[in-house]
């Protein structure tokens, strides 16, 4: 059923074109209909105006005219009407005739009057009472043959005579036919324009939606092949380009998520197999009747379980490193954070804990994660240094980044291992206890902040591991016009390992 629905679903291109064609057709039809109505009204108003002028001309003739037969005023209604029909101009679609009583008396010799009265008896019947109409009356007459606009001017009869009227009839069908022909032409032109717009629009919309087609095709190929490393080409700089970039970002995040999942499964399978094997082997060989053997086995099992618990926590931390909520940044006082971390680190071991420097700045970082990273570095420093040796923490800043570091006077790291110490399960050839994930977590925290890590070490002298994090905001206590050296603490040169003089800014914490 789902497949059938997907086949019946119209494409975006088709829906856009249907909407455009319907909207264009509606617009053209509305414009044409409105124009036709307005033009029809204008035509009717023009006919009324012509009829009004003809009636005014007739009235002028009736009051001021001279009867050519007598040389004096018109004596009879018939004479007045006969003279009017011979003098007044008849339009193409106009009929003019006179009525005496209810009968047609005379007709205009020019124009279609005789033909209309001959082929349309209904016209004479409709105006049979015209002699009794009020002056200026207009009447729309519809017969079986035509539609007329009729006006009549009554003429008072002479003593003993019959009342008459001058009748003016205008063929509305002929007037509207001309208008209809014009708008039929408009309709044909509009239809052709709509068809042409649809053809051109089909290709234009297809071109505009091409990035969406490529987006859909590529996404389907990626889904079918499970190759999340592929990316969609970004075309142009419009909304569709932004959509493509967003999908690429989503693919990158999915690739990272699946990569983290695979890495987690690989790490769990690789690192937990050994302790589980050890636990199983000792439990199988344990002599339950021997209290000493049972106690020793219990101690070993608990130790391995603690190690597995720590390993699992580290793996979970690394698995979360790619998530958006891994780092919850907030404005953080770097100097205060450095001091607090040093206070917490003092409880790790018996060392000479000192402060190399403080950066008087505020940065957008996650204080919890940075504390976790610095304590991990301090724990590593404890593992690889002797009791009573110096371990130092410090921070400094430039206008662009903050540096936090941990320095020890331990055994140092061989140059060939420096490039690999941040890799998973890398112990730099040392048999020291640990999961081998500590520095990997430190690097993940730095990268999640948009920063980086760096290490400097000398065999037998010590190691300095630094975190470089982007600086968002400097301390408000710094003057806007202060010099660079006044605004921030310049990062000290990497402190020399054990045996060299400590930095002049180092303060021993008591």
Steps between C-alpha positions, in 0.01 A plus 500: 500500500786738587666427165176569316453831683856605414436426131180704499660792678575785260849643486579848630561610142152384392329656801680831448404505133135411571486777759661751261268408211191516720606831652584648159174376350301639791680834473448527124135393527434746782667782309311416179165468674549827686602677180203353311253614765650849513512527120139381470394764749698760309332395174155525655583843636618609156173379340300693759703811427438471125127451557498797738665720236247388235206581727645842579546569127138402433369722778698792366347442160151482654530833684712705260472326164316626189273279298650508148155446348337808658796715600356525852492294817399137475125477503461125534683219677533312171679791333741537791580128504544486120744791506694352791540163327634672189748721682635296794802274450444130563788295638606159371331299773211742549140499373281812493129515422185684604181381658153649463279348756607137527602460136830560325459808286830576330851352506849638435611426147861461606617219726354164593159624620289355220675163519466477879127585492449245220680206657422579864128581555561487870681835489192693383280317745736585789481875428129522401433719801803723452285808445393482860850451645661755723774714351847346542377151568740221407388145454694183429291290267562134426323335209540161339745652253705767679561694819445876474555809703197724426426865569194698391406869489119553511352769273183682604225475235344794318134570586303197395817317405665177615795507745829386362856420604851478357643158581875432515607132523860383538607145421679384817582160351707662226686720746569210736597274211789730414607499863460121518721455193768711664493295817492170312824611344625590847403153626686327215810714558480437875464126446804501272695701759403255775609202288826673415554591865435139601754366249770751590414477871535120493864529398571803720351336811684179414826694484429676830410171669796311356693531831206335679500216248872453549445522875234230490698277263821526697320448831335186358835371374659566837212326674526198272879475514544605867794715387469798732827649378339629181393863479262688274641768273388850602370697199433875516449712809123493551274321748553168323876539544442561872280188511775299330757625750265407784455148362878469461542605862242241601686234302825601668336472840351162408839382377659610828223334699531168316877525519484556874262207532731270304800623696318443827407145402854429384647644819260312724566175317876556506556636849240313704588159363828480695366587849199277447729214401713564808197505730354185345832314517564580863145416601526165324833418670406633843491246781183590686613293796820703537422832675830651396449412133140627511609829657779549246263419213238738640754779522616438142142485368403825674812665366417389146138611541617843617727520197213400271273758664758772442548382142127505433469853643784617276346335195162657575666841532669456162174381344330820624779723367337530159162603635388866494431495874843361592618855570266743677688828465448793733698813589778377729765688697820325390705619797243372749468171312878448498521563873210263575651220289833536681321473833330178387823358356683533835305199628632270225845436645790632704655745257620859510197665333569847362325759290687614190266787411141624481314639198272784606242437226153359455439238232199305373595148608355205690668527842403144592665348191810719525535404867470135396775544238740684734451247780566221249827671404584548868429131566730403213767733640473324837540158337820597321671709768668432834356592841606848604560618142334808359175496305382838377173627355459829321300706255570791267324675214547694181232694315388185319544202730551374852775259597474268801781260581631240741877467547683222682856394574443137411669249274403676178382352170723369224482708178375204296192474724401869504284472188302206639438577866152638429392183315268248660667247730842653435725478804822622337678179591431546872368215718318745725145418600211654313268446203714691255203727429580794728684716249250402230225642720706815560539552125127434443411767755735751337368425150139525620582856611646578158851484645807279485760327717877519500777317687866571565720251677864413574610160618589513867400865531122506481195569284270794438155435348301806391141567401441789257138622500336784302454819699155656475503785747775665697463604863294811551771627727733541204506855361391530136811703412748289697797354326513129419736433787269680743179339374603135539767290649731400221547124493833420657755307313446131551641453848818306511472152641639404836835651579433840334399812692124545529320793333520832683119505510474164666342516842524212738166422653500462873 
